[in-house]
């Protein structure tokens, strides 16, 4: 997912072909899901070992770390990148920080409270919000059941399809006097994207007691997933990234920012195929480069974002108009820098699939929380 984000965000001729390469699903869906899965897995183990309060503190520390990275990226954007972009007169940077240039004071304080989120810098705030809410969600899931949580999550997603988030924001703005336009709060619809986060969180948590590699997907479900996955894959590369051309109403069914219903179907089909065939691939191949990036996902993500911002400020956003050699050099240099970052910050991790059900006593969480 980090590689796909890099290919998509860098202003080169490769961004188009590698955008949504497996259908109408982007790297963001996978990044959010995998982040949630690992959070559910790791912090459930923490709750089992040290109790619910320790789990909540661990979530808070992680959220603060992500928030610190986000603030650092904001400072980099508002100072160095803004200065370079204005001196080189790159329209891409001017568009990126248009609100900041018009309302610098409002932009700074509102960005610190995760209200103003410039393009490209709007996924970490989403991550922070989800991390702050997750310990309470995880506590309910561990003590009671994930079923009502998933049901409520689906209900929120449905409401998001009808613009609930915008309605809530405009109502708050009317009474609170907020001057940040809704369009500047970030492209991701939080009420829609929480569905992928909750799904990943619940699967990660459940995999502590029952390893995900033991989940058996029925053959007819696998067949349906193959059909949907192949259809969307071919459709994407034959018709382009806009599935219905200029028809905005139908394209909304695959909308990324609000997670349209057909996009969710496409995502779930790829998830089911990963559950079915992922273990086979994992046993046959080891992608050391990707494993290294994954072990240091947060610093690697921040470095990739920094390189993209520098490229936009210096080269601009003339995708496909720059020379092939420049594009290749930029891409190769960025990947080398990402690997160097992973080597510097990465840690060795064990695979969740390797944890056996016997490693966790079924009543461990309830016993600790009862005490």
KALIN-V529890 format. One record per helix or strand of 2 or more residues. SS is the DSSP state (A for helix, B for strand). FROM is the first residue (numbers start at 0). TO is the last residue. Records with the same first field share a line. If there is no record, write none. Layout:
SS->FROM-TO  FROM-TO
This chain:
A->1-8  13-16  26-49  51-87  90-95  97-101  103-111  122-142  146-159  163-175  181-183  189-208  211-213  218-238  247-253  260-283  287-294  296-313  323-344  351-353  356-358  363-369
